Amino acid sequence: MENLLAESLHQWMRVIMRHSMHNFMRFAKENNFSMAQINALFRISHKGACGVSDLGDELGITSAAASQLLEKLVQQGLVQRSEDPQDRRNKRIVLTEQGNRILQDSIQARQGWLNQLAALFTPAEQEQLHQALQLLIEKSKLLGEDDADLTGFRTLMDLQKKSL
């Protein structure tokens, strides 16, 4: 039974990732965003106002590369740069309303198919799946988590909660 469950979980993850990433990549392509740009928007949203070097560290790129990436986002009206009031040599980066809207739209594009899928189930099936997923969530918490590896995922989850 254990191997059957693990195999079913692997199959489900493949389905989720295929649909989720396909829709996410389509959204990025249709809106002329690179994955680096969308990742930067998620990181800025998660961190709040941050500096160029902070963002570069978060993204694993140099400050010069982060600055170039940010310049494109500024030109698109998705982020705003301003002087750091504590150190005028540094710039603070924040999302604009349009930047926040793009993040919300990307989440909706990525997860819209889940709403369609949920609608295919009867109310009894929905309740059964809800209970099974709650059990899965609870058991997964017993495995612990590495905060460093989940930063981007948490950002996405926080934004999803805000959009509900």
C-alpha positions in Angstrom: 0.0 0.0 0.0 2.8 2.4 0.9 4.4 2.1 -2.6 0.9 2.6 -4.2 0.4 5.8 -2.2 3.8 7.1 -3.0 3.3 6.4 -6.7 -0.1 8.2 -6.7 1.5 11.2 -5.0 4.2 11.3 -7.6 1.6 11.1 -10.4 -0.4 13.9 -8.8 2.7 16.1 -8.4 3.5 15.6 -12.1 -0.1 16.6 -13.0 0.1 19.7 -10.7 3.4 20.8 -12.0 2.6 20.3 -15.6 -0.6 22.3 -15.4 0.7 24.9 -13.0 4.0 25.6 -14.8 2.4 25.5 -18.2 -0.1 28.1 -17.2 2.5 30.2 -15.4 4.9 30.1 -18.4 2.1 31.0 -20.8 1.2 33.9 -18.6 4.8 35.1 -18.5 5.2 34.7 -22.3 1.8 36.4 -23.1 2.8 39.4 -20.9 6.4 39.6 -22.1 7.9 38.8 -18.7 11.0 36.7 -18.1 11.0 34.2 -15.2 13.7 36.4 -13.6 11.4 39.4 -13.7 8.5 37.5 -12.1 10.8 36.0 -9.5 12.1 39.5 -8.7 8.5 40.7 -8.2 7.7 37.8 -5.9 10.9 38.5 -3.9 10.2 42.2 -3.6 6.6 41.5 -2.5 7.9 39.0 0.2 10.7 41.3 1.5 8.8 44.6 1.3 11.0 47.6 0.5 14.5 46.4 -0.1 17.7 47.5 -1.7 19.3 46.5 -5.0 22.0 44.4 -3.3 19.4 42.7 -1.0 17.4 41.7 -4.1 20.6 40.5 -5.8 21.4 38.3 -2.8 17.9 36.9 -2.7 18.0 36.1 -6.5 21.6 34.8 -6.4 22.8 37.4 -8.9 25.2 40.3 -8.7 24.1 43.8 -7.7 24.8 45.0 -11.3 22.6 42.2 -12.8 19.9 43.0 -10.2 20.1 46.7 -11.1 19.6 45.9 -14.8 16.7 43.7 -14.0 15.1 46.3 -11.8 15.6 49.0 -14.5 13.3 47.0 -16.8 10.7 46.6 -14.1 10.8 50.3 -13.4 10.3 51.1 -17.1 7.3 48.7 -17.1 5.8 50.5 -14.1 6.0 47.4 -11.9 8.5 48.6 -9.3 9.4 52.0 -7.9 12.9 53.1 -6.9 13.4 55.8 -4.3 16.2 57.1 -2.1 16.8 55.2 1.2 16.0 57.8 3.8 18.7 56.4 6.1 21.4 56.3 3.4 20.9 58.5 0.3 23.5 56.5 -1.6 21.2 53.5 -1.6 17.9 53.0 -3.4 14.8 51.3 -1.9 12.7 49.1 -4.2 8.9 48.6 -3.8 6.2 47.1 -5.9 3.7 49.5 -7.5 0.0 48.7 -7.7 0.5 47.4 -11.2 3.4 45.2 -9.9 1.1 43.7 -7.3 -1.7 43.2 -9.9 0.7 41.3 -12.1 1.6 39.0 -9.2 -2.1 38.4 -8.5 -2.8 37.7 -12.2 0.2 35.3 -12.4 -1.1 33.3 -9.4 -4.6 33.2 -10.9 -3.2 32.0 -14.2 -1.2 29.3 -12.4 -4.0 28.1 -10.3 -7.2 28.7 -12.3 -7.3 25.1 -13.5 -7.6 24.0 -9.9 -11.0 25.8 -9.6 -12.1 24.1 -12.8 -11.0 20.7 -11.5 -12.8 21.2 -8.1 -16.0 22.0 -10.0 -15.9 18.5 -11.6 -16.4 16.8 -8.3 -19.7 16.1 -6.6 -20.2 17.7 -3.1 -19.6 14.3 -1.5 -16.3 13.8 -3.5 -15.3 17.4 -2.6 -15.7 16.6 1.1 -13.8 13.3 0.8 -11.0 15.0 -1.0 -10.9 17.9 1.4 -10.6 15.5 4.3 -7.8 13.5 2.6 -5.9 16.7 1.7 -6.2 18.0 5.2 -4.7 14.7 6.5 -1.9 15.0 3.9 -1.1 18.6 5.0 -1.0 17.6 8.7 1.2 14.6 8.0 3.6 16.7 5.9 4.1 19.1 8.8 5.6 16.2 10.7 8.5 16.1 8.2 9.6 19.6 9.1 10.9 22.1 6.6 14.0 24.0 5.7 13.2 27.7 5.8 15.9 28.6 3.3 14.5 26.3 0.6 10.9 27.5 1.1 11.3 31.3 0.9 10.0 31.6 -2.7 7.2 29.1 -2.1 6.1 31.0 1.1 6.0 34.2 -0.9 3.7 32.6 -3.4 1.5 31.1 -0.7 1.3 34.5 1.1 0.2 36.2 -2.1 -2.3 33.4 -2.8 -3.9 34.0 0.7 -4.1 37.7 0.0 -5.9 37.1 -3.3 -8.6 34.8 -1.7 
